[in-house]
Amino acid sequence: MCRRLRRVFLCLSLWMVNPAFGSEWRYYGGDPGSGKYSPLDQIHEGNVQELEVAWTWQAPDSDLVKADGKLAFFGFKSSPIMIDDTLYISTPLGFVVALEAGTGNERWRFDTQSRKAGRPTNLGFNHRGVAYWSDGRQARILMPTNDARLWALDANTGLPDPNFGDGGMVDLSRGLGREINKQHYSVISAPMVVGDVVIVGSSIMDGPRYKEMPPGHVRGFDVRTGEQRWIFHTIPQGGELGADTWEDGAWSGPSMIDEPTITTSPTTIGAEMTL
């Protein structure tokens, strides 16, 4: 696992060998349309053999896996975003880290401690990335977690935004329209920010066996307050278009309620600053 992490960040180091060329990667997919294209042309078939490692960085997950093999994961799938001269990346075990693009030095790290909720549904410990938002005065990193929470972190310090949700966090298991088993619900994909709305999807088991499985709805949240702005039902509800195609009212699943009551253990959070 440690060798795998080193290989991942060796590639990351080569990709970001010289941030001075001035190109950013502000979205998980490069741009709002997820084009995944960069116009940079400094590296090409004529000089690729001359590349040298600029720096390497090892995720904090490595030491945790060494100490507890139950935290092992199948791959490091997160892609960093780059804003100005800073890289922001998430890790499978729930860390968010800001790195100086030119050196790989950590500027800050935040531990969501999502791993303490146990092994997530479907693919286990896994994460794809974070999103960035700024209105010119404030700047935030948005991090959804394996334990179904959405964090808003100050992009400069890594500290939770006290004005977002409950002390910087929104419980994504609430607002789905019914009570769910949190062990079967997770969020691993990087969110999308559109204007002042952060949009998150859902991760549930690929092979659901019960109608009580959590719904895979898509939702939008106010990026400043964490308030849920809207929900798109992937299974149409009530009079929505397509609900009549679900025979015998199967669209409803278990009984629906306005706001579920979720009982969870308190989550201790921590932020570690590197200056």
Secondary structure, DSSP 8 states (H G I E B T S, - for coil): -HHHHHHHHHHHHHHTS-GGG---B-STTSSTT--------SS-TTTGGG---------THHHHHHH-GGG--S------EEETTEEEEE-TTSEEEEEETTT--EEEEEE--GGGG-S-STTSS-----EEEE-SS-EEEEEE-TTSEEEEEETTT--B-TTTTTTSEEETTSSSSS---GGG-B--S--EEETTEEEE--B--SS--STTS----EEEEETTT--EEEEE-SS--TTSTTGGGSGGGGGG-S---SS----------EEEE--
